[in-house]
Amino acid sequence: MIVRKQYINRLKNMLGIKVIKVITGLRRVGKTTLFKQFQQELKNSGISEKNIIYLNLEEMENEALLERHVLHDYIMRLSDRNTTNYIFLDEIQMVPEFEKLIDSLFVKDFIDIYITGSNAWFLSSELATLLTGRYIEVSISPLSFKEFSSVFTKSKVEIFEDYINFGGMPEVSNILQLNKEQEVTPYLTNVFRTILEKDIYKRNKIKSKFDFENIVNFIFDCIGNIVSPNNIAKSVTNNGNKINNETVEKYLSVLEDSFLLNKVLRYDIKGKKMLQTLNKFYIADTGLLHAILGRNAQMNRGHLLENLVFTELKRRYEEIYIGKVLGTECDFVCKDNKGAIAYYQVSLTVREPKTLDRELFPFSKINNHFPKYILTLDPEEPNYEGVQQKNVINWLLDI
């Protein structure tokens, strides 16, 4: 089992702080495992097991607790009012009006509460208004390359090929360790279908599953390209299925809420302002892209690499944008939690002079001294007058 140290340390830092810890992320990304790992940390620190209450609300044996009053009374009976009780509620959205339950638990000084959800809708529900300023969200991503590579003995290049093709879902690393590569795609296909059925169709009014999945295939096939609801609607309509912009916008929002899709806004670097049109989208895990699109996912390896880099940047920075600068584009403009900025270009290779010039050109239009990087699969790591070229595998491993 891969220990998710980054997230465990974040939760440890929040111990003693009176806030609700909300763990979010794609289904099967490892939220339950993180709970178990953190509970073990608590036990190792001297917390008694009887003061740790964990419930997975999707399990059949907990079905009788899916009513907020019943669940509240159950937790109260197990809690010791003379010490801190650590309450872990997995997939809290299974409980109708759960926000009222959480509010009641939160005000009790002997309870420290942790909850998970596989769909962002529960954060935009009454939880956000009822508990404003009283919760902190910890968003869980698939395994980083550093985490993924830690369990294999192959060369870093071979491990990287597995990672970019099969993604970083925790169970995928287990399947590959068992040398059952042929089982990865069926597993990821099942994950995708589960997300559709449990996190999308069950909780949203989707008029046509056929149209919805057509849009899913279209947007996943356009990963890394600038798109708009209007051109998506036109493309799908041209293929014989009439659909309007508003429906496309709704479907894209649903995909974001399920944590399958990440929308990245464009930022005018010179004008220092956000742009509201022509955004890009990236999938949560490149393995899911292969499971959904099959061989088509191999058609643009450059966009796969760009998607992989975006996922890593999400771990390292608070804000990520597509940079527009004087008629050209910088792949990513990133800002950390202290306001420091960094710029990134991503390319499979820059060994051809024309390609290198193209990647360097946006940086020549940015007149500041913030770090600028070109990430490639080339082993060379030269510096071009302040622009650092980095091998992406070394960068992922922080070498």
Protein Blocks (a to p, Z undefined) as FASTA:
>chain_A
ZZdfklmmmmmmmgoiacddddeddehilpmmmmmmmmmmmmmnopafklpccddfkbfk
lmmmmcfklmmmmmmmmpcfkbccddddehkllpghklmmmmmmmmpmkbccddddfbfk
lmmmmmlmmmgoiaccdddddddfklmmmmpcbdfklmmmmmmmnopafklmmmmmnopm
klmmmmmmmmmmmmmmmmmmmmpccfblmlmmmmmmmmmmmgoiacdfklmmmmmmmnop
acdfklmmmmmmmmmmnomaccdddddfklopacfehiadddfblklmmmmnmmmlmmmm
mlmmmmmmmmmmmmmpmbdcdddeehiacfbacddfkopacdddddfbfkbmklmmmmmm
mmmmmccfbdcddddfbfbdcdeehiacddfklmmnoZZ
